[in-house]
Amino acid sequence: MSVDELNKIIAVKRMDLEECEQELNSRYYPSIVRVAMMNYIMNLQEQLEEYDNNPINL
């Protein structure tokens, strides 16, 4: 996988994180859906933090 491909994946994850956070805060969802969304948001945040701390230099 090239650096450009990885950067595109990271950009999509950042956009997804932003959209999920906005969606979670702007609409009503049953608690089980909110828990799942919060879990997904936390996973995205961890992945992005890991990438920010260990950028890939090819």
Buried (B, 14 or more C-beta within 10 A) or exposed (E): EEEEEBEEEBEEBEEEBEEBBEEBEEEEEEEEEEEEBEEBBEEBEEBBEEBEEEEEEE
